[in-house]
């Protein structure tokens, strides 16, 4: 008899919980949906705070976007309306390409491509601005949050902010690249 009572004691709470879950099934579903929305909102808030932080790091006298970037921005906004994540990934790709191009002009090559390798590569480029490296790495981190954070639903506005920052970053890198090209050519001639 004691064994039977022990078994009942052990099984009592799982049975009560199961019955409670069955009775309050609809209420539990709505609570879980609210929790998911809360997590998504927190991820979006963090993303927006980090975007503002990166924006504040951009100097006032930043080189304005070039005319050719106008078409790129328009194309990216079109993509962002359809798929914000894809637009952010494409904007990041433009940053990577600009970084590799300035490195090539400076005579620095990249053996493999990874986030750590990109950061090391940027530090190897002579006279490359450390603030720009930090901005590039911050944008990489934001891109990773969007790409790998499947729980959060990023929208057009989030993508548009990222695209604008990416455009300013690419324009600054390209301007630095153009200013360095004569130096690189004179080094190659020596």
CORBELDA-V92804 format. One record per residue. N is the residue number from 1. SS is DSSP state (h for helix, s for strand, l for the rest). Layout:
# CORBELDA-V92804
n ss
N SS
N SS
This chain:
# CORBELDA-V92804
n ss
1 l
2 h
3 h
4 h
5 h
6 h
7 h
8 h
9 h
10 h
11 h
12 h
13 h
14 h
15 h
16 h
17 h
18 h
19 h
20 h
21 h
22 h
23 h
24 l
25 h
26 h
27 h
28 h
29 h
30 h
31 h
32 h
33 h
34 h
35 h
36 h
37 h
38 h
39 h
40 h
41 h
42 h
43 h
44 h
45 h
46 h
47 h
48 h
49 h
50 h
51 h
52 h
53 h
54 h
55 h
56 h
57 l
58 l
59 l
60 l
61 l
62 l
63 l
64 l
65 l
66 l
67 h
68 h
69 h
70 h
71 h
72 h
73 h
74 h
75 h
76 h
77 h
78 h
79 h
80 h
81 h
82 h
83 l
84 h
85 h
86 h
87 h
88 h
89 h
90 h
91 h
92 h
93 h
94 h
95 h
96 h
97 h
98 h
99 h
100 h
101 h
102 h
103 h
104 h
105 h
106 l
107 l
108 l
109 l
110 l
111 l
112 l
113 l
114 l
115 h
116 h
117 h
118 h
119 h
120 h
121 h
122 h
123 h
124 h
125 l
126 l
127 l
128 l
129 l
130 h
131 h
132 h
133 h
134 h
135 h
136 h
137 h
138 h
139 h
140 h
141 h
142 h
143 h
144 h
145 h
146 h
147 h
148 h
149 l
150 l
151 l
152 l
153 l
154 l
155 l
156 h
157 h
158 h
159 h
160 h
161 h
162 h
163 h
164 h
165 h
166 h
167 h
168 h
169 h
170 h
171 h
172 h
173 h
174 h
175 h
176 h
177 h
178 h
179 h
180 h
181 h
182 h
183 h
184 h
185 h
186 h
187 h
188 h
189 h
190 l
